[in-house]
């Protein structure tokens, strides 16, 4: 499935500030935030009228909004939370579930941010997968990550897909004989945690899909707020818009191929 990388902003700050370490308070803050989010999603999915957010996106477009302000400071870091939705004509919950479970081919949908992906374990409803991300801003940063994913359908008209990061490593000198992973959580703080939550349901002859992305990164270096904060607030939105747009295009292309094949027969 697609995993959002909303933290390119810190590529600039990392060139101007020393490396940082993921702290226990930051981890606890993220875990507490996630627990509250997952409780809310469980309640939302239990209600027949609010499985996906009530406000539909504009036709052919993407609706994007910050959740809880989009960014909040915690002890030792920042938690980022954005939500986006799109409506894809001709697509079904089964179509999106198949795409999100295409673990070995995600780079084909989400390049250039996703370099590679592969399933380490795939039991259908649950999976463990490894991914490599590349992001280029002031500098190029490569990250290796592993995720635990859970996905499925709720009847024929609804579906979900949740992914939770279990490991994220910053990679130095990627693609060279000197390539190495920095110790987990002891790096430049580009991305320490990343969870993604998809909810989707059939609406008429189309698919309404929504994705919420929550990440944990380093905080803004002291004295650089005037420079960094506007970028911090803008890039998660841009990344999430790319994710929903790329997913919409992939679903629309698959639907067109299917209809062409059906028409030929």
C-alpha positions as CSV (number, residue, x, y, z in Angstrom):
1,X,0.0,0.0,0.0
2,X,1.0,3.6,-0.3
3,X,2.9,5.1,2.6
4,X,3.0,8.9,2.9
5,X,6.4,10.6,3.4
6,X,5.5,14.0,4.7
7,X,8.8,15.1,6.1
8,X,11.0,16.3,3.3
9,X,10.9,19.6,5.2
10,X,13.5,18.3,7.6
11,X,16.1,17.7,4.8
12,X,16.8,21.4,5.0
13,X,16.8,21.6,8.8
14,X,19.1,18.6,9.0
15,X,21.7,20.4,7.0
16,X,21.6,23.2,9.5
17,X,21.3,21.3,12.8
18,X,23.0,18.2,14.4
19,X,21.6,14.7,14.3
20,X,19.0,13.9,17.0
21,X,17.8,10.8,18.8
22,X,14.3,9.4,19.1
23,X,13.4,9.7,22.8
24,X,11.0,7.6,24.9
25,X,8.7,10.6,25.6
26,X,8.3,11.2,21.8
27,X,7.6,7.5,21.2
28,X,5.0,7.5,24.0
29,X,3.3,10.6,22.7
30,X,3.0,9.1,19.2
31,X,1.7,5.8,20.5
32,X,-0.9,7.7,22.6
33,X,-2.0,9.8,19.6
34,X,-2.3,6.6,17.5
35,X,-4.4,4.9,20.1
36,X,-6.9,7.8,20.1
37,X,-7.0,7.8,16.3
38,X,-7.6,4.1,16.0
39,X,-10.4,4.3,18.6
40,X,-12.0,7.0,16.6
41,X,-11.7,5.0,13.4
42,X,-13.2,1.9,15.0
43,X,-16.2,3.9,16.1
44,X,-16.5,5.6,12.7
45,X,-16.4,2.2,10.9
46,X,-19.1,0.8,13.3
47,X,-21.5,3.5,12.1
48,X,-23.2,2.8,8.8
49,X,-23.5,6.5,7.9
50,X,-19.9,7.7,8.6
51,X,-17.6,4.9,7.4
52,X,-15.8,7.5,5.2
53,X,-15.9,11.2,6.1
54,X,-19.2,12.8,5.4
55,X,-17.9,15.6,3.1
56,X,-17.2,14.2,-0.3
57,X,-14.4,15.6,-2.4
58,X,-15.1,17.6,-5.6
59,X,-15.7,15.5,-8.7
60,X,-12.3,14.6,-10.2
61,X,-10.5,16.3,-7.4
62,X,-8.9,15.6,-4.0
63,X,-10.1,17.0,-0.7
64,X,-7.3,17.6,1.8
65,X,-7.5,18.8,5.4
66,X,-5.3,19.0,8.5
67,X,-6.4,16.9,11.5
68,X,-5.9,18.6,14.8
69,X,-4.1,21.4,13.1
70,X,-2.0,19.2,11.0
71,X,1.0,19.3,13.2
72,X,1.6,19.3,17.0
73,X,4.7,19.5,19.1
74,X,5.4,16.7,21.5
75,X,8.4,16.1,23.8
76,X,11.3,15.5,21.5
77,X,9.5,15.7,18.1
78,X,6.5,16.6,16.0
79,X,3.4,14.6,15.1
80,X,1.9,15.3,11.7
81,X,-1.6,14.3,10.8
82,X,-3.4,15.0,7.5
83,X,-6.5,13.5,5.8
84,X,-7.4,13.4,2.1
85,X,-10.3,11.9,0.1
86,X,-11.0,11.3,-3.6
87,X,-13.9,9.9,-5.6
88,X,-12.9,7.5,-8.5
89,X,-15.6,6.8,-11.0
90,X,-15.9,3.2,-12.2
91,X,-13.7,1.8,-9.3
92,X,-14.8,-0.6,-6.6
93,X,-13.6,-1.5,-3.1
94,X,-12.2,-4.7,-4.5
95,X,-10.1,-2.7,-7.0
96,X,-8.5,-0.5,-4.3
97,X,-7.9,-3.5,-2.0
98,X,-6.1,-5.3,-4.8
99,X,-3.9,-2.3,-5.5
100,X,-3.1,-1.7,-1.8
101,X,-2.2,-5.4,-1.5
102,X,0.1,-5.3,-4.5
103,X,3.1,-5.1,-2.2
104,X,5.8,-6.1,-4.7
105,X,4.8,-3.5,-7.3
106,X,4.1,-0.3,-5.3
107,X,7.0,1.6,-7.0
108,X,5.0,1.2,-10.2
109,X,2.2,3.3,-8.7
110,X,4.1,5.7,-6.5
111,X,7.5,6.5,-8.0
112,X,9.6,8.4,-7.5
113,X,9.1,8.5,-3.7
114,X,8.7,4.7,-3.5
115,X,11.9,3.1,-4.9
116,X,11.1,-0.5,-4.1
117,X,8.8,-2.7,-2.1
118,X,8.4,-6.4,-1.3
119,X,6.3,-8.6,1.0
120,X,8.3,-10.3,3.7
121,X,5.1,-12.1,4.8
122,X,1.7,-12.1,3.1
123,X,-1.2,-13.9,4.7
124,X,-3.9,-12.0,2.7
125,X,-5.6,-10.0,5.5
126,X,-2.2,-9.3,7.2
127,X,1.2,-8.7,5.8
128,X,4.7,-7.5,6.7
129,X,6.5,-5.5,4.0
130,X,9.7,-3.7,3.4
131,X,10.0,-0.5,1.4
132,X,12.6,1.9,0.3
133,X,11.8,5.6,0.0
134,X,13.8,8.4,-1.7
135,X,13.1,12.0,-1.3
136,X,15.1,14.9,-2.8
137,X,14.9,18.5,-1.6
138,X,18.1,20.3,-0.5
139,X,19.7,16.9,-0.2
140,X,18.7,13.4,-1.2
141,X,17.6,11.1,1.6
142,X,16.9,7.4,1.4
143,X,14.9,5.6,4.1
144,X,14.3,1.8,4.5
145,X,11.2,0.9,6.4
146,X,9.2,-2.1,7.5
147,X,5.4,-2.1,8.1
148,X,2.7,-4.3,9.5
149,X,-0.4,-4.1,7.3
150,X,-4.0,-5.2,7.9
151,X,-6.7,-4.9,5.2
152,X,-10.0,-6.3,4.2
153,X,-13.6,-5.7,3.1
154,X,-16.6,-5.0,5.2
155,X,-19.2,-6.6,3.0
156,X,-19.1,-5.8,-0.7
157,X,-19.3,-2.1,-0.5
158,X,-16.7,-1.1,2.1
159,X,-13.1,-1.8,2.9
160,X,-10.1,-0.7,5.0
161,X,-6.3,-0.9,5.0
162,X,-4.1,0.1,8.0
163,X,-0.3,0.1,8.0
164,X,1.9,0.7,11.0
165,X,5.7,1.2,10.8
166,X,7.7,-1.2,12.9
167,X,11.2,-0.1,11.7
168,X,12.6,2.9,9.9
169,X,16.2,3.4,9.0
170,X,18.0,6.3,7.4
171,X,20.4,5.0,4.7
172,X,23.7,6.6,4.0
173,X,25.4,6.4,0.6
174,X,22.5,4.4,-0.8
175,X,23.3,2.4,-3.9
176,X,27.1,2.4,-3.4
177,X,29.4,-0.3,-1.9
178,X,29.6,1.9,1.2
179,X,25.8,1.8,1.8
180,X,24.8,1.5,5.4
181,X,21.8,2.0,7.7
182,X,22.2,4.4,10.5
183,X,21.1,3.1,14.0
184,X,17.4,3.2,14.1
185,X,16.2,6.4,15.9
186,X,19.7,7.8,16.1
187,X,19.9,9.8,12.8
188,X,18.8,13.1,11.3
189,X,15.1,12.7,12.4
190,X,13.6,12.8,8.9
191,X,11.1,10.1,9.8
192,X,10.8,8.0,12.9
193,X,7.3,6.6,12.7
194,X,4.7,6.5,9.9
195,X,1.1,5.0,10.0
196,X,-1.4,5.2,7.2
197,X,-5.2,4.5,7.5
198,X,-7.4,3.9,4.4
199,X,-11.2,3.8,4.5
200,X,-13.2,3.3,1.3
201,X,-16.7,2.5,0.2
202,X,-18.8,2.3,-2.9
203,X,-20.8,5.5,-3.7
204,X,-23.1,5.1,-6.7
205,X,-20.9,3.9,-9.7
206,X,-17.7,5.1,-8.1
207,X,-15.4,4.6,-5.1
208,X,-15.0,7.1,-2.3
209,X,-11.6,6.6,-0.6
210,X,-10.0,8.4,2.3
211,X,-6.5,8.2,3.7
212,X,-5.2,9.5,7.0
213,X,-1.4,9.7,7.5
214,X,0.3,10.2,10.8
215,X,4.0,10.6,11.2
216,X,6.6,11.4,13.9
217,X,9.7,13.5,13.0
218,X,12.3,15.6,14.7
219,X,11.3,19.0,16.0
220,X,12.1,22.3,14.4
221,X,15.7,23.3,15.3
222,X,15.9,26.3,17.6
223,X,16.1,29.6,15.8
224,X,14.9,28.2,12.5
225,X,11.1,28.3,13.0
226,X,10.7,31.3,10.7
227,X,12.4,29.4,7.9
228,X,11.2,25.8,8.5
229,X,7.6,26.1,9.9
230,X,5.9,27.2,6.6
231,X,7.5,24.3,4.8
232,X,6.6,21.9,7.6
233,X,3.0,22.9,7.2
234,X,2.9,22.7,3.4
235,X,4.8,19.5,2.5
236,X,2.5,17.0,4.2
237,X,-0.4,18.4,2.2
238,X,1.6,18.1,-1.0
239,X,2.7,14.5,-0.3
240,X,-0.8,13.4,0.6
241,X,-2.3,15.0,-2.5
242,X,0.3,13.1,-4.6
243,X,-0.7,9.9,-2.9
244,X,-4.5,10.3,-3.6
245,X,-3.9,11.5,-7.1
246,X,-1.6,8.6,-8.0
247,X,-4.0,6.1,-6.5
248,X,-6.9,7.6,-8.4
249,X,-5.0,7.5,-11.7
250,X,-4.0,3.9,-11.1
251,X,-7.6,2.9,-10.3
252,X,-9.0,4.8,-13.3
253,X,-6.4,3.2,-15.7
254,X,-7.3,-0.3,-14.3
255,X,-11.0,0.4,-14.8
256,X,-10.5,1.6,-18.3
257,X,-8.5,-1.5,-19.2
258,X,-11.1,-3.7,-17.7
259,X,-13.9,-2.0,-19.6
260,X,-11.9,-2.2,-22.9
261,X,-11.4,-5.9,-22.3
262,X,-15.0,-6.5,-21.5
263,X,-16.1,-4.6,-24.6
264,X,-13.8,-6.6,-26.8
265,X,-15.4,-9.7,-25.6
